[in-house]
Amino acid sequence: MLARAVAAAAGSTAGVAALVPGTGTPAVTHLPGDTVVGVGLGASAVSVHVVIDQLPLEPVTVRVAEAVAAVLSGAGDSRRADVVVEDVTDEAVTAFVRRRVYGGEVQ
């Protein structure tokens, strides 16, 4: 099913720690006997809600959008891919700060 393929592509993208339902109205797709968390199939867009474990955000979100767009294109689906960053892991923030502020690891 499309939602599973989108979840697999997004979830295997470097920099994605997890797919999550998000806040407010959950981004989930209900299938017979299964629920795909973190993927919302809308009329004009497919949304993917992720937790990121790499910074900066933009390269990760671009990779996710490209991976999802490839799945959609392969399925003949013209909807756009929207990536929603729901959270960033503490480890990603710490590593980013160390690289930016301290130029590497802090002893």
PEZITA-V529644 format. One record per run of one state. SS is the DSSP state (H for helix, E for strand, C for the rest). FROM is the first residue (numbers start at 1). LEN is the number of residues. Records with the same first field share a line. If there is no record, write none. Layout:
# PEZITA-V529644
SS->FROM-LEN + FROM-LEN
This chain:
# PEZITA-V529644
C->1-1 + 12-4 + 20-8 + 32-2 + 38-1 + 42-3 + 53-4 + 75-5 + 89-1 + 103-5
H->2-10 + 57-18 + 90-13
E->16-4 + 28-4 + 34-4 + 39-3 + 45-8 + 80-9
